[in-house]
Amino acid sequence: MIRIKLIAFDFDGTILEEGLVIPDYTKTMLEEIANQGIKISTASGRKLDDQCMILERNKIWNFEDWPHFLVVDESKIYTLNRGDYVPLKFWNEYVHQEWLKVYPEARTIAIEESERLKKEGVNAQLYIIDEEAIERNLVGIRFEEVELARTFEEYLSKKLLNNRNGLWCNRNYRLVQILPKIAGKGMTIYSLARYLGISPEEVLVIGDAGNDLDMLDGRFGFYPATVANAEARVMEAVRRNGGYIASQPISKGVTEIIKTIVSID
């Protein structure tokens, strides 16, 4: 067993079953480790309201116990305080100010690329733009098919490789996102761990998709794990970095990971 002090997990495709359900056996496991002082955080691209809705739907009532933190829009941190989630202001404001500096360029790239794709007959639409993009610290282009999104992500990653402002992109299935260098699940969880005084090797991160890679690929030193339904490149990144690949999918996989990796008294 590894001494873990913080667990961060993705929502969609990782812990959420069909219908946005977190099964009772997984909730029980998380409650057990929370009672032992291990901190729990989401690591999601979902908005704050979406995450709170999911917690309410799963009868994690009043947010009294856990998750202790929510990572929102892959860039913002909210902390549990007296039954409510409040922003970690110093971090959220810093990320947002950095985003505002580069947003005009990110917006231009997204618009130009979506127009180019349409001319080539590819059905892609600006999915997160303008007011929503400013609020969420990213812009997004959504595709009808995963394979089209995968091809575009590879192309755009190369295009942004030496971007002077550090813009980069990731992919969450059919959605390709352009983000500032300070954003992403990996950087945000790393900043949360530093805030808590927890070393990276004491952080267990669990994800399944392309936008989880920056917290699973070893660049921040976390202990990575993934579920049986994960994308092949996610499994490869976890395997390459000495992490754990569950034999079970989704929430059963998360439960397996925690039972295997985390020391529970």
C-alpha positions, 0 to 999 in steps of 0.5 A: 500500500502507498501512503495517499493523502489526496485522491482526485478523480474525474467524473464522466467515464471514471466514477459516474455510471449511467444516469450520473449515478455514483453507486452506494458501494463507491460512496461508502468507500469514499466516506471511509477514506474521508473519515480517515483524514484523506482528502478527496477532490473531483478533477473535472471539466464540468461547471460548478453547478453541474458538479453540485447537481451530481452530488445532490442527485447522489444524496451526498446531502449538504456537502457536509463531509466530502468531496473536500474540494471540487476542481471545476473547468479543469482550472478552478478550485472550490473548497468545502466550507460549512456545507458550501463550496467557496472559491480558492480565490488566490488560485482562481483569480490568478488563472483567470487573469492569465486566461484573459491575457491569451483569450483573444488569441485562443478565440481567433485560433478557434474561429479560424480553425472551425471555419477551415474545417467547415470549408473542408466539409467537416462538421464541427462547431464552436461549442464554448466561446465568448462569454462562456469561454471567458468564464470557464478559462477555455474555448472548445470545438465540438465534433460529431465523431470521436475520430474527427476530434482525435485527428484535429487534436493531433493537428492542433497540438502540433500547431500550438507546440511552440505557441508564444503564449503557451496555449495548448489543447486537449480532447475530451472525447468529441470536444477539443479544448484550447487552454492557457498554460496554467490550466488543466487538471494536472496543474490544478491538482498540483496547485491544490496539493501544494496549498495543502502541503501534500507532496505529489507522490502522496496524490492518487489521480484517477481518470479515463480520457484525453483531458485527464492525461496531463494528471496521469502522464507523470509530469507532476509526479502523482500516482496515476490510475485508470479504469478498464473503460479508459482510452488506450492512450490513457492506459498506456500513460498510466502503465508507462508511469508505473500506475494501476489499471483496474480490471473493472470499468467506471465506479467498480474500477474506482473502488478497486483502485482505492482498495488496492492502492490506499492504505485503509485502517 
